[in-house]
Amino acid sequence: MRRRAIRIDRLIAVLGFAVLLLGGGILWGISRGDGFGPRETVAVRVQRQLVERHPGLQPFYIEPGRTDGVVCGYAGVDRRVVTDIAVPPGWKFISRRNRILFDSDPLPAEFSSMFAAECPGFPESPPAVRVQ
Protein backbone atom coordinates (compact mmCIF):
# COMPACT_ATOMS: atom_id res chain seq x y z
CA MET A 1 0.00 0.00 0.00
CA ARG A 2 1.20 3.42 -0.86
CA ARG A 3 1.93 5.81 2.02
CA ARG A 4 -0.26 8.92 1.97
CA ALA A 5 1.81 12.12 1.85
CA ILE A 6 0.71 15.59 2.89
CA ARG A 7 0.89 17.93 -0.04
CA ILE A 8 2.89 21.12 0.50
CA ASP A 9 0.20 23.46 -0.82
CA ARG A 10 -2.38 21.96 1.56
CA LEU A 11 0.06 22.27 4.49
CA ILE A 12 0.70 25.93 3.68
CA ALA A 13 -3.04 26.62 3.52
CA VAL A 14 -3.73 24.91 6.87
CA LEU A 15 -0.84 26.67 8.62
CA GLY A 16 -1.88 30.03 7.12
CA PHE A 17 -5.42 29.55 8.39
CA ALA A 18 -4.07 28.65 11.87
CA VAL A 19 -1.93 31.81 11.94
CA LEU A 20 -4.90 33.97 10.90
CA LEU A 21 -7.11 32.36 13.53
CA LEU A 22 -4.52 32.87 16.26
CA GLY A 23 -3.90 36.49 15.19
CA GLY A 24 -7.64 37.19 15.16
CA GLY A 25 -8.02 35.75 18.66
CA ILE A 26 -5.18 37.88 20.01
CA LEU A 27 -6.53 41.03 18.33
CA TRP A 28 -10.01 40.33 19.71
CA GLY A 29 -8.63 39.89 23.24
CA ILE A 30 -6.61 43.10 23.08
CA SER A 31 -9.48 45.13 21.61
CA ARG A 32 -11.76 44.11 24.49
CA GLY A 33 -9.38 45.91 26.85
CA ASP A 34 -8.97 42.92 29.13
CA GLY A 35 -5.40 42.20 28.19
CA PHE A 36 -3.98 38.79 28.96
CA GLY A 37 -2.45 39.34 32.37
CA PRO A 38 -4.09 39.65 35.77
CA ARG A 39 -6.57 42.51 35.97
CA GLU A 40 -5.73 45.26 38.45
CA THR A 41 -8.35 46.31 40.97
CA VAL A 42 -10.34 49.49 40.41
CA ALA A 43 -8.69 51.25 43.35
CA VAL A 44 -5.20 50.43 42.09
CA ARG A 45 -6.10 51.53 38.56
CA VAL A 46 -7.54 54.86 39.72
CA GLN A 47 -4.50 55.56 41.90
CA ARG A 48 -2.14 54.68 39.02
CA GLN A 49 -4.02 56.91 36.56
CA LEU A 50 -4.05 59.83 39.00
CA VAL A 51 -0.35 59.54 39.77
CA GLU A 52 0.41 59.36 36.04
CA ARG A 53 -1.47 62.64 35.61
CA HIS A 54 0.13 64.39 38.58
CA PRO A 55 2.20 62.77 41.36
CA GLY A 56 0.33 64.59 44.14
CA LEU A 57 -3.24 63.68 43.13
CA GLN A 58 -5.19 61.39 45.41
CA PRO A 59 -8.77 60.15 45.16
CA PHE A 60 -10.95 61.20 48.07
CA TYR A 61 -14.40 60.19 46.86
CA ILE A 62 -15.18 57.30 44.51
CA GLU A 63 -18.38 55.59 43.42
CA PRO A 64 -19.00 53.03 40.70
CA GLY A 65 -20.45 54.10 37.37
CA ARG A 66 -23.22 52.36 35.45
CA THR A 67 -20.83 50.41 33.22
CA ASP A 68 -18.64 47.71 34.68
CA GLY A 69 -15.14 49.01 35.35
CA VAL A 70 -16.10 52.71 35.21
CA VAL A 71 -15.54 54.80 38.33
CA CYS A 72 -16.61 58.38 39.05
CA GLY A 73 -15.04 60.45 41.76
CA TYR A 74 -13.24 63.48 43.09
CA ALA A 75 -9.49 63.83 43.33
CA GLY A 76 -7.39 66.47 44.98
CA VAL A 77 -3.86 67.34 45.95
CA ASP A 78 -2.52 66.47 49.36
CA ARG A 79 -1.17 69.82 50.58
CA ARG A 80 1.24 68.06 52.92
CA VAL A 81 2.99 66.62 49.85
CA VAL A 82 2.48 69.24 47.11
CA THR A 83 2.53 72.92 47.97
CA ASP A 84 3.88 74.50 44.78
CA ILE A 85 0.77 74.46 42.53
CA ALA A 86 -2.65 76.08 42.79
CA VAL A 87 -5.47 73.58 42.26
CA PRO A 88 -9.19 73.62 42.96
CA PRO A 89 -10.44 71.77 46.05
CA GLY A 90 -11.48 68.77 43.96
CA TRP A 91 -11.52 67.64 40.37
CA LYS A 92 -14.32 65.45 39.11
CA PHE A 93 -13.03 62.49 37.17
CA ILE A 94 -14.23 59.44 35.27
CA SER A 95 -11.86 56.50 35.24
CA ARG A 96 -12.21 53.87 32.54
CA ARG A 97 -9.92 50.89 32.02
CA ASN A 98 -7.78 52.66 29.45
CA ARG A 99 -8.11 56.37 30.31
CA ILE A 100 -9.10 58.95 32.87
CA LEU A 101 -11.01 62.16 32.13
CA PHE A 102 -11.18 65.24 34.35
CA ASP A 103 -13.69 68.08 34.34
CA SER A 104 -10.78 70.43 33.64
CA ASP A 105 -9.70 68.56 30.47
CA PRO A 106 -9.88 70.32 27.11
CA LEU A 107 -12.89 68.18 26.06
CA PRO A 108 -15.68 69.51 28.33
CA ALA A 109 -18.53 68.31 26.09
CA GLU A 110 -17.18 64.74 26.03
CA PHE A 111 -16.66 64.79 29.79
CA SER A 112 -20.15 66.19 30.46
CA SER A 113 -21.95 63.67 28.28
CA MET A 114 -19.93 60.75 29.65
CA PHE A 115 -20.42 61.94 33.23
CA ALA A 116 -24.19 62.33 32.77
CA ALA A 117 -24.46 58.85 31.26
CA GLU A 118 -22.20 57.05 33.77
CA CYS A 119 -22.71 58.94 37.03
CA PRO A 120 -26.34 59.97 37.58
CA GLY A 121 -26.95 61.34 41.05
CA PHE A 122 -23.28 62.12 41.64
CA PRO A 123 -22.74 65.01 44.11
CA GLU A 124 -22.17 68.32 42.31
CA SER A 125 -19.65 69.58 44.83
CA PRO A 126 -16.94 67.65 46.63
CA PRO A 127 -18.10 65.95 49.82
CA ALA A 128 -17.13 67.27 53.20
CA VAL A 129 -13.84 65.34 53.17
CA ARG A 130 -10.96 67.77 52.99
CA VAL A 131 -7.63 67.02 51.38
CA GLN A 132 -5.08 69.08 53.24
C-alpha positions as CSV (number, residue, x, y, z in Angstrom):
1,M,0.0,0.0,0.0
2,R,1.2,3.4,-0.9
3,R,1.9,5.8,2.0
4,R,-0.3,8.9,2.0
5,A,1.8,12.1,1.8
6,I,0.7,15.6,2.9
7,R,0.9,17.9,0.0
8,I,2.9,21.1,0.5
9,D,0.2,23.5,-0.8
10,R,-2.4,22.0,1.6
11,L,0.1,22.3,4.5
12,I,0.7,25.9,3.7
13,A,-3.0,26.6,3.5
14,V,-3.7,24.9,6.9
15,L,-0.8,26.7,8.6
16,G,-1.9,30.0,7.1
17,F,-5.4,29.5,8.4
18,A,-4.1,28.7,11.9
19,V,-1.9,31.8,11.9
20,L,-4.9,34.0,10.9
21,L,-7.1,32.4,13.5
22,L,-4.5,32.9,16.3
23,G,-3.9,36.5,15.2
24,G,-7.6,37.2,15.2
25,G,-8.0,35.8,18.7
26,I,-5.2,37.9,20.0
27,L,-6.5,41.0,18.3
28,W,-10.0,40.3,19.7
29,G,-8.6,39.9,23.2
30,I,-6.6,43.1,23.1
31,S,-9.5,45.1,21.6
32,R,-11.8,44.1,24.5
33,G,-9.4,45.9,26.9
34,D,-9.0,42.9,29.1
35,G,-5.4,42.2,28.2
36,F,-4.0,38.8,29.0
37,G,-2.5,39.3,32.4
38,P,-4.1,39.6,35.8
39,R,-6.6,42.5,36.0
40,E,-5.7,45.3,38.4
41,T,-8.3,46.3,41.0
42,V,-10.3,49.5,40.4
43,A,-8.7,51.3,43.4
44,V,-5.2,50.4,42.1
45,R,-6.1,51.5,38.6
46,V,-7.5,54.9,39.7
47,Q,-4.5,55.6,41.9
48,R,-2.1,54.7,39.0
49,Q,-4.0,56.9,36.6
50,L,-4.1,59.8,39.0
51,V,-0.4,59.5,39.8
52,E,0.4,59.4,36.0
53,R,-1.5,62.6,35.6
54,H,0.1,64.4,38.6
55,P,2.2,62.8,41.4
56,G,0.3,64.6,44.1
57,L,-3.2,63.7,43.1
58,Q,-5.2,61.4,45.4
59,P,-8.8,60.1,45.2
60,F,-11.0,61.2,48.1
61,Y,-14.4,60.2,46.9
62,I,-15.2,57.3,44.5
63,E,-18.4,55.6,43.4
64,P,-19.0,53.0,40.7
65,G,-20.5,54.1,37.4
66,R,-23.2,52.4,35.5
67,T,-20.8,50.4,33.2
68,D,-18.6,47.7,34.7
69,G,-15.1,49.0,35.3
70,V,-16.1,52.7,35.2
71,V,-15.5,54.8,38.3
72,C,-16.6,58.4,39.1
73,G,-15.0,60.5,41.8
74,Y,-13.2,63.5,43.1
75,A,-9.5,63.8,43.3
76,G,-7.4,66.5,45.0
77,V,-3.9,67.3,45.9
78,D,-2.5,66.5,49.4
79,R,-1.2,69.8,50.6
80,R,1.2,68.1,52.9
81,V,3.0,66.6,49.8
82,V,2.5,69.2,47.1
83,T,2.5,72.9,48.0
84,D,3.9,74.5,44.8
85,I,0.8,74.5,42.5
86,A,-2.6,76.1,42.8
87,V,-5.5,73.6,42.3
88,P,-9.2,73.6,43.0
89,P,-10.4,71.8,46.0
90,G,-11.5,68.8,44.0
91,W,-11.5,67.6,40.4
92,K,-14.3,65.4,39.1
93,F,-13.0,62.5,37.2
94,I,-14.2,59.4,35.3
95,S,-11.9,56.5,35.2
96,R,-12.2,53.9,32.5
97,R,-9.9,50.9,32.0
98,N,-7.8,52.7,29.4
99,R,-8.1,56.4,30.3
100,I,-9.1,58.9,32.9
101,L,-11.0,62.2,32.1
102,F,-11.2,65.2,34.4
103,D,-13.7,68.1,34.3
104,S,-10.8,70.4,33.6
105,D,-9.7,68.6,30.5
106,P,-9.9,70.3,27.1
107,L,-12.9,68.2,26.1
108,P,-15.7,69.5,28.3
109,A,-18.5,68.3,26.1
110,E,-17.2,64.7,26.0
111,F,-16.7,64.8,29.8
112,S,-20.1,66.2,30.5
113,S,-22.0,63.7,28.3
114,M,-19.9,60.8,29.6
115,F,-20.4,61.9,33.2
116,A,-24.2,62.3,32.8
117,A,-24.5,58.8,31.3
118,E,-22.2,57.0,33.8
119,C,-22.7,58.9,37.0
120,P,-26.3,60.0,37.6
121,G,-27.0,61.3,41.1
122,F,-23.3,62.1,41.6
123,P,-22.7,65.0,44.1
124,E,-22.2,68.3,42.3
125,S,-19.7,69.6,44.8
126,P,-16.9,67.7,46.6
127,P,-18.1,66.0,49.8
128,A,-17.1,67.3,53.2
129,V,-13.8,65.3,53.2
130,R,-11.0,67.8,53.0
131,V,-7.6,67.0,51.4
132,Q,-5.1,69.1,53.2
